[in-house]
Amino acid sequence: RGRPLDVRTDEWAFASLVYRILTNVNPFDADHPEDALFRAEIAPVPVPSEFAPRLPIGIDQVLLTALAPDPEDRYRCVADFADALLEHLGDPDAGRHSLAALVDAFVHDEAGPPTRPSLAQLGVWDRLARYSGGARRVCAAVSSAWLMWAGVSAFLSRPAAVLAASALTAVAAVLAPGLGLALGVVAFVAGLWQVAGWLAALVVGVPAVALWALVGRRGDGSSFAPLGAPVLAVAHSSLVMPFLLGFTFEPLPAAGAAAVSSALVMLASGVSSKPAPFLEVSWRFLVDPWDVVRVSAGSVGALAAPGPVATVVAWAVAAALCSVACRRATRTAAVLGAALSLSVLLAGYSAWAAVPGSGFALSTLAPEVAGPLAIAAVVIALGAPARPEEWRS
């Protein structure tokens, strides 16, 4: 057509390649360029499932959209196309193991029978990776439902309406984790504003929205992982969160999730009337958060001091460094990552404790360190991090 090329041209080319990979068919194959152009621009593109019936039905519309003759009808960019496509391609870790088994069957020494890697030879986390997709959706459903329940209950006193909103949010999270989490986060921040004021809503809302924008909209597990931090804080083990996040996720998502985790723990601790460094959380906050907040909302203002803000940064840096250390996907690297994570956290809290009027001594962290060290040891003993294939060296 003589029009300028842009990213949607790359999208069309990439979609053509994906079509061929998934179906083993080139829908634009022809003996002459004119015939190929006719197939690409005028003739309707055959649906991929026509050639590969086992493909998920949703892939048909994704590929046909990316292969639309008019660029205006395609996805805005390659990344949007990839996001839509990945929703239907299964779990990448399970695919990695499946591909490894196929490759092993082809390249094995011809003198012996083909063998496949035994699951017993893999770490526990690698063996569990095949179930991670379903586990993420279940966790997203539970997390989103709790956020919606907490948020709506700040405005409504009718249990039936609160339960209905929570149930609908859980269903949305199962079908589209990013959507369910978005609904839950908005509701929770609104409820927090209603009960505790704009400062508390800002402390939690800004990093939560930023994390959702980066990874949560794609249903990434790091977007709901921070909700586990207050639960761990009830058991005096929240300091293990930066390690767990770095063990599981790439550096940027791990850092964002750690920052949100720190903010949630300090907020829950503050409204539970616990003293600095705000690492203890009352179990009542998990059961009836707003009742606790209404009683103790005045303590939230202390979270705006330089010390708490610095520790949020320390949690983020600790998670990012741990993630980088865990790139080699070995137990040794995981031990190094745990050591780096703990060192950064202790440095951050040491700086806070040294500030006049901080209200706590560094020695008070001893009970908060023992539990995380035990959890980290168990996690590392069960296997190296289950990383995407391109991270392995």
C-alpha positions as CSV (number, residue, x, y, z in Angstrom):
1,R,0.0,0.0,0.0
2,G,3.0,2.3,0.2
3,R,2.4,3.3,3.8
4,P,5.1,3.9,6.4
5,L,6.1,0.9,8.4
6,D,5.7,0.8,12.2
7,V,5.6,-1.7,15.1
8,R,2.3,-3.2,13.8
9,T,4.3,-4.4,10.8
10,D,6.6,-6.3,13.1
11,E,3.5,-7.6,14.9
12,W,2.1,-9.0,11.7
13,A,5.4,-10.7,10.9
14,F,5.7,-12.1,14.3
15,A,2.1,-13.4,14.3
16,S,2.8,-15.1,10.9
17,L,5.7,-16.9,12.5
18,V,3.7,-17.9,15.5
19,Y,0.9,-19.2,13.2
20,R,3.5,-21.4,11.4
21,I,5.0,-22.6,14.7
22,L,1.7,-23.6,16.3
23,T,0.1,-25.1,13.2
24,N,3.0,-26.1,10.9
25,V,1.1,-24.2,8.2
26,N,2.0,-21.0,6.4
27,P,-1.4,-19.4,5.6
28,F,0.1,-17.1,3.0
29,D,2.2,-19.7,1.1
30,A,1.8,-19.3,-2.7
31,D,3.7,-19.9,-5.9
32,H,3.7,-16.2,-6.9
33,P,4.0,-13.0,-4.8
34,E,0.6,-11.8,-6.2
35,D,-1.1,-14.8,-4.9
36,A,0.6,-14.4,-1.5
37,L,-0.5,-10.8,-1.3
38,F,-4.1,-11.8,-2.1
39,R,-4.0,-14.4,0.7
40,A,-2.6,-11.8,3.2
41,E,-4.8,-8.8,2.3
42,I,-8.0,-10.0,0.7
43,A,-8.8,-13.6,1.4
44,P,-9.9,-14.4,5.0
45,V,-7.1,-16.0,7.0
46,P,-7.9,-19.6,8.0
47,V,-8.4,-20.0,11.7
48,P,-5.4,-21.8,13.3
49,S,-7.5,-24.4,15.0
50,E,-8.6,-25.6,11.6
51,F,-5.1,-27.1,11.2
52,A,-4.3,-27.8,14.9
53,P,-7.6,-28.7,16.7
54,R,-5.8,-29.1,20.0
55,L,-5.0,-25.4,20.2
56,P,-7.1,-23.4,22.7
57,I,-10.0,-21.6,21.0
58,G,-8.9,-18.2,22.3
59,I,-5.7,-18.3,20.2
60,D,-7.8,-18.1,16.9
61,Q,-9.0,-14.6,17.6
62,V,-5.6,-13.4,19.0
63,L,-3.8,-14.5,15.8
64,L,-6.5,-13.3,13.4
65,T,-6.4,-9.9,15.1
66,A,-2.6,-9.6,14.8
67,L,-2.8,-10.7,11.1
68,A,-5.6,-8.2,10.2
69,P,-4.8,-6.6,6.8
70,D,-5.5,-3.1,8.1
71,P,-2.9,-2.1,10.8
72,E,-5.5,-0.1,12.7
73,D,-7.3,-3.4,13.4
74,R,-4.3,-5.1,15.0
75,Y,-3.0,-4.9,18.5
76,R,-1.3,-1.6,19.4
77,C,2.2,-3.1,19.6
78,V,4.0,-6.5,19.7
79,A,3.9,-6.5,23.6
80,D,0.1,-6.3,23.6
81,F,-0.1,-9.1,21.1
82,A,2.3,-11.2,23.2
83,D,0.3,-10.5,26.4
84,A,-2.9,-11.7,24.7
85,L,-1.2,-14.7,23.3
86,L,0.5,-15.9,26.5
87,E,-2.8,-16.1,28.2
88,H,-3.5,-19.2,26.1
89,L,-0.1,-20.9,25.9
90,G,0.0,-22.6,29.4
91,D,2.7,-22.5,32.1
92,P,6.2,-21.7,30.8
93,D,8.0,-23.8,33.5
94,A,5.9,-26.9,32.6
95,G,6.7,-26.2,28.9
96,R,10.4,-26.0,29.7
97,H,10.4,-29.4,31.3
98,S,8.2,-30.9,28.5
99,L,10.6,-29.5,25.8
100,A,13.6,-30.8,27.7
101,A,12.1,-34.3,27.7
102,L,11.5,-34.1,23.9
103,V,15.0,-32.8,23.2
104,D,16.5,-35.5,25.4
105,A,14.5,-38.2,23.5
106,F,16.0,-36.9,20.2
107,V,19.6,-36.3,21.1
108,H,20.1,-39.4,23.4
109,D,22.9,-41.8,22.4
110,E,21.6,-44.1,19.8
111,A,23.3,-47.0,21.5
112,G,20.9,-46.9,24.3
113,P,17.1,-46.4,24.6
114,P,15.8,-42.8,24.8
115,T,15.3,-41.7,28.3
116,R,13.4,-38.8,29.8
117,P,14.5,-36.8,32.9
118,S,13.1,-38.3,36.0
119,L,11.0,-35.9,38.1
120,A,12.9,-37.3,41.1
121,Q,16.0,-35.7,39.7
122,L,14.5,-32.2,39.7
123,G,14.2,-29.9,42.7
124,V,10.8,-29.6,44.5
125,W,10.2,-26.2,43.1
126,D,10.8,-27.4,39.5
127,R,8.4,-30.3,40.1
128,L,5.8,-28.0,41.4
129,A,6.2,-25.5,38.6
130,R,3.8,-27.3,36.3
131,Y,1.0,-26.4,38.8
132,S,2.0,-22.8,39.2
133,G,-0.5,-21.5,36.7
134,G,-3.5,-22.9,38.6
135,A,-1.9,-22.0,42.0
136,R,-1.5,-18.4,40.8
137,R,-5.2,-18.2,39.9
138,V,-6.3,-19.6,43.2
139,C,-4.1,-17.2,45.2
140,A,-5.3,-14.3,43.0
141,A,-8.9,-15.3,43.7
142,V,-8.4,-15.6,47.5
143,S,-6.4,-12.3,47.6
144,S,-8.8,-10.4,45.5
145,A,-11.8,-11.6,47.4
146,W,-10.2,-10.5,50.7
147,L,-9.3,-7.1,49.4
148,M,-12.8,-6.6,48.0
149,W,-14.4,-7.8,51.3
150,A,-12.2,-5.5,53.3
151,G,-12.7,-2.5,51.0
152,V,-16.5,-2.9,50.6
153,S,-17.1,-3.5,54.3
154,A,-15.8,-0.1,55.1
155,F,-18.8,1.4,53.3
156,L,-21.5,-1.3,53.6
157,S,-22.9,-3.0,56.7
158,R,-24.9,-5.6,54.8
159,P,-23.1,-9.0,54.9
160,A,-24.9,-10.3,51.8
161,A,-23.7,-7.4,49.6
162,V,-20.2,-7.7,50.9
163,L,-20.1,-11.4,50.3
164,A,-21.6,-11.0,46.8
165,A,-19.0,-8.5,45.8
166,S,-16.2,-10.7,47.1
167,A,-17.5,-13.7,45.3
168,L,-17.8,-11.9,42.0
169,T,-14.2,-10.5,42.4
170,A,-12.9,-14.1,43.1
171,V,-14.6,-15.3,39.9
172,A,-13.1,-12.5,38.0
173,A,-9.6,-13.2,39.4
174,V,-9.9,-16.9,38.4
175,L,-10.8,-15.9,34.8
176,A,-8.4,-12.9,34.6
177,P,-6.1,-12.5,37.6
178,G,-5.1,-9.0,36.6
179,L,-8.7,-7.8,36.5
180,G,-9.6,-9.4,39.9
181,L,-6.6,-7.9,41.6
182,A,-7.3,-4.5,40.1
183,L,-10.8,-4.6,41.5
184,G,-9.6,-5.7,44.9
185,V,-6.8,-3.1,45.1
186,V,-9.1,-0.2,44.2
187,A,-11.7,-1.4,46.7
188,F,-9.2,-1.8,49.5
189,V,-7.5,1.5,49.0
190,A,-10.9,3.2,48.9
191,G,-11.8,1.5,52.2
192,L,-8.5,2.5,53.7
193,W,-9.1,6.1,52.7
194,Q,-12.6,6.0,54.2
195,V,-11.4,4.6,57.6
196,A,-7.8,5.8,58.1
197,G,-7.4,8.8,55.8
198,W,-5.5,9.8,52.7
199,L,-2.0,9.2,54.2
200,A,-2.6,5.5,54.8
201,A,-4.3,5.1,51.4
202,L,-1.3,6.9,49.8
203,V,1.3,4.8,51.5
204,V,-0.3,1.6,50.3
205,G,-2.0,2.7,47.1
206,V,0.9,4.3,45.2
207,P,3.2,1.3,45.3
208,A,0.3,-1.2,44.9
209,V,-0.9,0.6,41.7
210,A,2.6,0.9,40.4
211,L,3.2,-2.9,41.0
212,W,-0.1,-3.7,39.3
213,A,0.7,-1.5,36.3
214,L,4.1,-3.2,35.9
215,V,3.2,-6.9,36.3
216,G,-0.2,-7.3,38.0
217,R,-2.3,-6.6,34.9
218,R,-0.7,-9.7,33.3
219,G,-1.6,-11.9,36.3
220,D,2.0,-12.2,37.5
221,G,2.2,-13.9,40.9
222,S,4.3,-11.0,42.3
223,S,1.3,-8.7,42.2
224,F,-0.6,-10.6,45.0
225,A,2.5,-12.0,46.8
226,P,2.7,-8.9,49.1
227,L,-0.6,-9.8,50.8
228,G,1.2,-12.7,52.4
229,A,3.5,-10.3,54.3
230,P,1.0,-9.3,57.0
231,V,0.2,-13.0,57.5
232,L,3.9,-13.8,58.0
233,A,4.1,-10.7,60.4
234,V,1.6,-12.3,62.7
235,A,4.1,-15.2,63.0
236,H,7.0,-12.7,63.4
237,S,8.5,-13.9,60.1
238,S,7.8,-11.0,57.7
239,L,11.5,-10.3,57.1
240,V,11.7,-13.5,54.9
241,M,9.5,-11.8,52.3
242,P,12.4,-10.0,50.4
243,F,14.2,-13.4,50.1
244,L,11.1,-15.2,49.0
245,L,10.3,-12.6,46.4
246,G,13.8,-12.5,45.1
247,F,13.9,-16.3,45.0
248,T,10.8,-16.4,42.9
249,F,10.7,-13.3,40.7
250,E,12.9,-11.2,38.4
251,P,14.6,-8.2,40.0
252,L,12.1,-5.4,39.1
253,P,8.9,-7.2,40.1
254,A,10.6,-8.6,43.2
255,A,11.7,-5.1,44.3
256,G,8.2,-3.6,43.6
257,A,6.5,-6.5,45.5
258,A,8.9,-6.1,48.4
259,A,8.2,-2.3,48.7
260,V,4.4,-3.0,48.8
261,S,5.0,-5.8,51.3
262,S,7.0,-3.5,53.6
263,A,4.3,-0.8,53.4
264,L,1.5,-3.3,54.2
265,V,3.4,-4.8,57.2
266,M,4.1,-1.4,58.7
267,L,0.6,-0.2,58.1
268,A,-0.9,-3.4,59.7
269,S,1.5,-3.1,62.5
270,G,0.9,0.6,63.1
271,V,-2.9,0.2,63.2
272,S,-2.4,-2.8,65.5
273,S,-0.8,-0.4,68.0
274,K,2.5,-2.2,67.8
275,P,5.7,-0.3,68.4
276,A,8.5,0.5,66.0
277,P,10.0,-1.0,63.9
278,F,6.4,-2.0,63.0
279,L,7.1,-5.7,62.3
280,E,4.5,-7.2,64.6
281,V,0.9,-7.5,63.4
282,S,-2.2,-8.5,65.5
283,W,-4.1,-11.5,64.1
284,R,-7.3,-9.4,64.5
285,F,-6.1,-7.2,61.6
286,L,-6.6,-10.2,59.2
287,V,-10.0,-11.0,60.6
288,D,-11.5,-7.5,61.1
289,P,-9.1,-4.9,59.7
290,W,-11.3,-1.9,59.9
291,D,-12.2,-2.5,63.5
292,V,-8.5,-2.4,64.4
293,V,-7.9,0.6,62.2
294,R,-10.8,2.6,63.8
295,V,-9.2,2.0,67.2
296,S,-5.6,2.7,66.3
297,A,-5.6,4.9,63.2
298,G,-3.7,7.7,65.0
299,S,-0.5,5.6,65.0
300,V,-0.4,5.6,61.1
301,G,1.2,9.1,61.0
302,A,4.5,7.7,62.3
303,L,4.9,5.7,59.1
304,A,5.7,8.9,57.2
305,A,9.0,9.4,59.2
306,P,12.3,8.9,57.3
307,G,13.0,5.7,59.1
308,P,10.0,3.7,57.8
309,V,10.4,5.2,54.4
310,A,14.1,4.1,54.3
311,T,13.1,0.5,55.3
312,V,10.7,0.3,52.4
313,V,13.6,1.1,50.1
314,A,15.7,-1.5,52.0
315,W,13.1,-4.2,51.4
316,A,13.1,-3.4,47.7
317,V,16.9,-3.4,47.4
318,A,17.1,-6.6,49.4
319,A,14.6,-8.4,47.1
320,A,16.3,-7.1,43.9
321,L,19.8,-8.2,45.0
322,C,18.5,-11.6,46.1
323,S,16.8,-12.0,42.7
324,V,20.1,-11.2,40.9
325,A,22.0,-13.6,43.1
326,C,19.4,-16.4,42.4
327,R,19.8,-16.1,38.6
328,R,22.2,-19.1,38.5
329,A,19.4,-21.3,39.9
330,T,21.6,-23.1,42.4
331,R,21.3,-23.7,46.1
332,T,24.6,-21.9,46.6
333,A,23.3,-18.8,44.8
334,A,20.1,-19.0,46.8
335,V,22.2,-19.0,50.1
336,L,24.1,-16.0,48.8
337,G,20.9,-14.2,47.9
338,A,19.5,-14.9,51.4
339,A,22.6,-13.5,53.0
340,L,22.6,-10.4,50.8
341,S,18.9,-9.9,51.5
342,L,19.3,-10.1,55.3
343,S,22.4,-7.9,55.2
344,V,20.6,-5.1,53.4
345,L,17.6,-5.4,55.7
346,L,19.8,-5.2,58.8
347,A,21.6,-2.2,57.4
348,G,18.3,-0.4,56.8
349,Y,17.0,-1.1,60.2
350,S,20.3,-0.2,61.8
351,A,20.2,3.2,60.1
352,W,16.6,3.7,61.4
353,A,17.6,2.6,65.0
354,A,20.5,5.1,65.0
355,V,18.1,8.0,64.4
356,P,17.3,9.9,67.6
357,G,13.8,9.2,68.7
358,S,13.4,6.0,66.6
359,G,11.8,4.3,69.5
360,F,13.6,0.9,69.3
361,A,17.0,-0.7,69.6
362,L,18.4,-3.0,66.9
363,S,18.4,-5.9,69.4
364,T,14.6,-5.9,69.3
365,L,14.9,-7.4,65.8
366,A,16.3,-10.7,67.1
367,P,12.9,-12.4,67.4
368,E,12.0,-11.2,63.9
369,V,15.1,-12.8,62.4
370,A,15.0,-16.3,63.7
371,G,11.8,-17.3,62.0
372,P,12.8,-15.9,58.5
373,L,16.2,-17.7,58.7
374,A,14.4,-21.0,59.4
375,I,12.0,-20.5,56.5
376,A,14.8,-19.5,54.2
377,A,16.8,-22.6,55.1
378,V,13.8,-24.9,54.3
379,V,13.0,-23.2,51.0
380,I,16.7,-23.5,49.9
381,A,16.9,-27.1,51.0
382,L,13.9,-28.0,48.8
383,G,15.6,-26.9,45.7
384,A,17.0,-24.1,43.6
385,P,14.7,-21.4,42.2
386,A,12.5,-22.4,39.3
387,R,13.6,-19.8,36.8
388,P,12.7,-19.3,33.1
389,E,15.0,-21.1,30.7
390,E,16.7,-17.9,29.5
391,W,17.9,-17.1,33.0
392,R,19.9,-20.3,33.2
393,S,23.6,-20.1,32.3
